[in-house]
Amino acid sequence: MKDAALTWSTQRAEGGEVIDTEMASVILGDLAALVRSARGQGQGVYCWVA
């Protein structure tokens, strides 16, 4: 998860948006928890990012 957060924050920084790597890790961790919960209930998650 930390590698994904680092990649995400680096890519956003290239576009001028600063996302702290630790905050990115928290966001991705929360998203992963949401997906696990949904799957456990037989549901899916749609994630759209602009």
Contacts in CASP RR format, 6 or more apart in sequence:
PFRMAT RR
TARGET T0000
AUTHOR 0000-0000-0000
METHOD contacts of the structure
MODEL  1
MKDAALTWSTQRAEGGEVIDTEMASVILGDLAALVRSARGQGQGVYCWVA
1 25 0 8 1.000
1 28 0 8 1.000
1 29 0 8 1.000
1 32 0 8 1.000
2 21 0 8 1.000
2 25 0 8 1.000
4 28 0 8 1.000
5 21 0 8 1.000
5 22 0 8 1.000
5 24 0 8 1.000
5 25 0 8 1.000
5 27 0 8 1.000
5 28 0 8 1.000
6 21 0 8 1.000
6 24 0 8 1.000
8 19 0 8 1.000
8 24 0 8 1.000
8 28 0 8 1.000
9 18 0 8 1.000
9 19 0 8 1.000
9 20 0 8 1.000
9 21 0 8 1.000
9 24 0 8 1.000
12 18 0 8 1.000
12 19 0 8 1.000
13 19 0 8 1.000
31 47 0 8 1.000
34 45 0 8 1.000
35 44 0 8 1.000
35 45 0 8 1.000
38 44 0 8 1.000
38 45 0 8 1.000
END
